Amino acid sequence: MMRLDVPAALQALSTDPLLATVVAAARRRGVAPLYLVGGYLRDALLARKVRERDLDLVCPGDLRALAAECLGALGGTLVPLDPSTVRIAFRRGAESWQVDVAALRGGGIEADLLQRDFTVNALALDLTGERAGKLIDVTGGVADLEARRIRVPSPAVLREDPLRCVRAVRMAAQLGFQVEAGTAAAIRAAAPAVAAVSPERIRDELFKILDAPQPAAHLAELDGLGVLPVVLPPLAALKGTAQGPPHRHDVWQHTLEVVEGIPWVLERLSRLVPEAGPEAGRRMAAPAEGSISRKSLLVFAGLLHDVGKPAARTEEGGRVRFPGHERRGAEMAGTLCERLRLGRQATALVTGVVIHHLRPVLLAAEPVVTPRARYRLLRDLGEVTEEVLLHSLADVRATAGEEAAFRRQVAFVQETFAFRRDRVEPAAAAPLLRGEEVMATRQASGGKGEGGGAVDDRTRRAGLRHLALGFLLLLCSLFTVALCSLPREARDGGSVRGGPR
């Protein structure tokens, strides 16, 4: 059990510039008491280096007047969320921040805290009232922070908002905590009600879990709590679906190992695949859609990559096969993306990985991989090239461990990234034609536009460049004919009919 230095945390908050701005605004409006609650306070008590970038404030009285005063001090935009909550969205440097000002519930801060989602969030710091500078803890939140556990103040909070069944696991994932046994039992009882929660809210919590450390363990926990089958029903069929060699596990356990393997690969990317370059790591960490990172979408694709296997499974002569499971899986993945209200780009990434996930694995197993085959692979993968190649490393590692097959796959991925860097990208960056090529070809053909042989001699990008150059030469010839048909005055730049000469 860790020990929190509460006095030191409160002292640090007393000099927090953002809080000082809010407190000054509240005093100008005569707002007292004003309380800081939620994640910003919790993270300060934990002395986390990476903290929530939003402040949750509660106060009695006219919250809109306080919000307007804060807006004047912070800048940004005022967004009414509901009749009892107003948000100020603003920027501090390159970061997006928000301050939520909510009306006090239940007639007092103690009653308000009892209605909050988890005890570690049911803490309040009085900023302007009679207990200014004092921490208020009516649910044992500090003790739960020290014990690193997620606990509900009452099972009723899960019935009030069933999304908290997902959020409990998300907070445990992000903070490195455990869901307390009584809370886990309450979640199992409330899990069916998650089906009534808006897909957007579920999506936001789910992708934070996928972005957190050890996503597979937390997805397994969601499954054990009965929440995952409600959120992603097709995954239930993966359990017990047996696979033949070289697989070591059923489809569900294999899927969890792929999900866990993707962060493992990304953490070792510079060592495993230095040919990918630093851009690949930055690309994975970058947002792909809203606040959803490409990494979390790749983990989601890993979760769904074999979702089509149960329906595609066949067994003949003791041999288990899954013909067409990648196509069937891509269709199912697209439906699940739509269910979670993912946009077109995010959906294309996920379904692209699912439908192509076998390609690099099968190609790597070939005795010889020709440049033509590698080029076709890169052409077909297109925008999801990096995701599919990196997924293949996690897939093969989950299938066969870090044995010869994994080492072969690593070598294949290294060679494919190098091939793209050395052969494909320079060709794509080169201009189709240069002016000097056109002029040289016309000179070689006597300026008559008959440069077909010269094109073959001057370029190795045969078909397309040959055609383009021939077309340009044809245009030049047509222009020459048209110019020769004009009256001499027009060709010399003068007027045809008596204008200035």
ABEGO torsion letter per residue (X at the ends): XBBBBAAAAAAAAAABAAAAAAAAAAAAAGBOBBBBBEAAAAAAAAGBABBBABBBBBBBEBAAAAAAAAAAAAEEBBBBABAABBBBBBBBEABBBBBBBBBBBGGBAAAAAAABABAAABBBBBAABAABGBBBBAAGAAAAAAAGBBBBABAAAAAABAAAAAAAAAAAAAAGBBBBAAAAAAAAAAAAAAAABBAAAAAAAAAAAAABBGAAAAAAAAAAAGAAAAABAAAAAABGBBBBOABABBAAAAAAAAAAAAAAAAAAAAAABAAAEAAAAAAAABBABEABBAAAAAAAAAAAAAAAAAAABBBBGGBBBBBGAAAAAAAAAAAAAAAAGBBAAAAAAAAAAAAAAAAAAAAAABABBBAAAAAAAAAAAEAAAAAAAAAAAAAAAAAAEBBAAAAAAAAAAAAAAAAAAAAAAAAAABBABBAAAAAAAAAAAGGAGBAAAAAAAABABBAAAAAAAAAAAAAAAAAAAAAAABBAAAAAGBBABGBBX
